[in-house]
Amino acid sequence: MALSTFDRKISFDDKNSIRRFYRIMSDKTKAKPITVSPYTQEERDKAEQLLKQALQRSEKNKH
């Protein structure tokens, strides 16, 4: 899996934005990791097959 790092300026346009940011950052509740895959293996296999078909069509059109 590719990872990228970037710097991004954070700006707040109003006091409500500052309050929301502070509330989020000061929340002590631990985030729960996602343990369930959003896609079934069947859906993944179907998507992979469709991508292979698209690649094959693309290669045919090059020649």
N, C-alpha and C positions, 0 to 999 in steps of 0.2 A: 504494500500500500504506500503510495507516495504521500509525503507530507510536505507542506510548505509553511514557511514562517514569513510574516510580514508585519510591518509597523503601520499603524493606522491612527490617525488623529481622532480623538473622541471629543465631540463638542456637544454642549447642552444649550438648547435654544430657549428654554424657559425653566422656571422654578419647579414645575411639575416633573420635568425630566430629571432634574437633580434629585428630587425626592424618590422617584422610582429607582434610580440608579443606586442611591444610598440604601434603600430597602432591600434590593437584590443583593448587594454586596455584604450587607450586615446579617443576612439570613443565615442562621446556623444549621438549617436543615440540609442534610447530605443529599446530594442528587443520587437517584437510583439509576444504575446502569441499565441499558436496554438489554434484556435477556432473550427476548423473543424476536425472531427474524420477521421482518415485515412481509417477506415473500416466501411462498412454499417452494420446495425443490422443483415441483412441476412447473411453476411459473418461471423459475430461473432457467430451467432447461428449455422452455418454449422461447424465452427471450434470447437465449444463446443461439438457438436454431435460427431465429429471425435475423440476428446479426450476421450469422454465417451466410445466409441467403443474400442479404444486402451486400456483403462483401463480394460474393461470387458475381452478382449482377454488375457491381461496380467494376470488377476486373474485366468482365466481358465487354463492357462499354469502352474500355480503354483501347482495346485492340481494333 
